[in-house]
Amino acid sequence: MASFSKKNATYSTTLLKSSSLPDTAPEIPKKKEIPEGLWEKCKKCDEIIFTKQKEEELCLCPKCGFHYQLSAERRIQLLTDEGSFRELDADLESVDTLKFTGVTSYVEKLEANKAKTGLKDAVICGDATLNGIPYALGVMDFRFLGASMGAVVGEKITRLIEHATANRLPLVIVTASGGARMYEGMISLMQMAKTSGALERHKEAGLLYIAILTHPTTAGVTASFASLGDIIMAEPEALIGFAGPRVIKDTTQAQLPEGFQTAEFLLKKGMIDRIVDRRKMREELALLLEYFVSGCKVKA
Ligand SMILES: [Zn+2]
């Protein structure tokens, strides 16, 4: 009872204080007056960060360095010589083969994602040079429907691999994906076999394939081209896995180890060869290309 009365007493004092404020007291700015999107709370360190500063610093948290998702355009800028990127199959667009409708239809989803991102689908493919070395590059963009792999993503990646094989180019694919595109049912699952088959022929030609896994890389993409790199790099703390932890836990009835499905855990287990900070990625990729593919250069 004592603490109850004390609480009441404090409450009354507060009321008294606020009612005795002079009329001229400056107004405390209301939360809604702060322009939206200017500041955000870092999901890793909980610090309030200036969104613009984060974006200028390659989408890393200025306080803790957490690697947020980077758009495909900016990733391409980061990993290529200026003006060298030439996009392939830019006009391929998904169609609604299954006439899928849920809360919203697949067609509506596609249109909304195109408008939101300015992209036609979840991957950009092409060729470019880095420090003068030609190579084929595919970059997935998580903003477009969680970079899920449907027929167009699978087809663009496959064509990119075939382009690399035909032109004896090393290949780099930067992955990020929520998995198969459910709106395309079985067609989306077939993309795993298609991309993997094309990679096998690239490998038979003796060519280098580097996979760069970014947060998050999951499901059908992990189970196909993300895991087939001659060298597999990942960004720090990226979530990489097949099924989600809850599904695995329910299926196996086992406790999952700490840090399960993080890049750091998978590095220890040997699935990943190297974790590279985004600020070092360009330098690291250039080094690998120079080191491994001096014999793969094509005529300019
Ligand atoms: Zn942070």
Boltz pocket constraint, residues with backbone or C-beta under 6 A from the ligand:
constraints:
  - pocket:
      binder: B
      contacts: [[A, 42], [A, 43], [A, 44], [A, 45], [A, 46], [A, 47], [A, 61], [A, 62], [A, 63], [A, 64], [A, 65], [A, 66]]
      max_distance: 6.0
